[in-house]
Amino acid sequence: MSKMILFACFIALAASQVSAEATERKALTIATEGASPPWDMIDTEGKLVGYDIDVGNELCRRIAVECHFVAQDWDGMIPALTVGKFDAIMSGMAITEKRKKSIAFSRPYAGGFNQLVMRKDLQLPATDTKAKINLTSIDAPQQAILEQLQSALSGKTLGVLRSSNSEAVLNELFGQVATIRSYDTQDNLHLDLAAGRIDGGLADYFTWKTFLDGKDGGTAAFYGPELSGGLWGPGVGIGVRKQDTDLVAAFDKAIDDCIRDGTLKTLSLKWFGIDISPPVAP
């Protein structure tokens, strides 16, 4: 048998194995942080709930597998995935080039943006909190806004979730003028902000809104423009191991179907009050 025929047989065998993997999966274990409402959180009964969990369960239903969600610390999530502790990550995780060096992603199942929150008693210069800046492409007026923010936040202490893209952005934008303090959980950041141990921080808008609307959020408020793009990438996706190409394909199709029939819009409105579902794939 020639080398070309052997090679063709090898490719056909590999393809059949991938196809078999896609049909043989009966259950998936999906990791989520459980500490970033309304994306994911633990309710009063100790159960994981949130947008990620509802979307994950719907996607698993559509690809005919059983889902099991487990809580996992944020900064150990990707390493734990790569060694096989679970099969996927759904935790409001942005799709970025840095993360794609270690894992693969589904297409986005949500959009969103980040924003600064600062203590009200600091009496900082007023800003337009409804302005929008996409860090992928910054024009001159937007650059001027960022420079004004850098001036206003000079000497302040800002909190952020450790190993998050917000941490990288915060260091990039304000690391030269402010003290950056990283936290293992968003809840611990909230506690320090409410207690006045830090001046503010950067995080996902919806995570902040849940905190600001709660009993400890009255001392702080959104500050500066809505921030997206740049290191945050094109949106939020499902993280999987690079070799699990069948799982990526299955999730992609299920996500597209959920966008087309309005399921993601419905779940967005349920948890966020606005539609953060991405556009239909071309």
Secondary structure, DSSP 8 states (H G I E B T S, - for coil): --HHHHHHHHHHHHHHHHHHHHHH--EEEEEE-SEETTTEEE-TTS-EESHHHHHHHHHHHHTT-EEEEEE--GGGHHHHHHTTS-SEE-SS-B--HHHHTT-EE-S-SB---EEEEEEGGG------TT-EEETTS--HHHHHHHHHHHHHTTT-EEEEETTSHHHHHHHHHHTTTSEEEEESSHHHHHHHHHTTSSSEEEEEHHHHHHHHTSTT-TTEEEEEEEEESGGGTT-B--EE-TT-HHHHHHHHHHHHHHHHTTHHHHHHHHHHSS--------
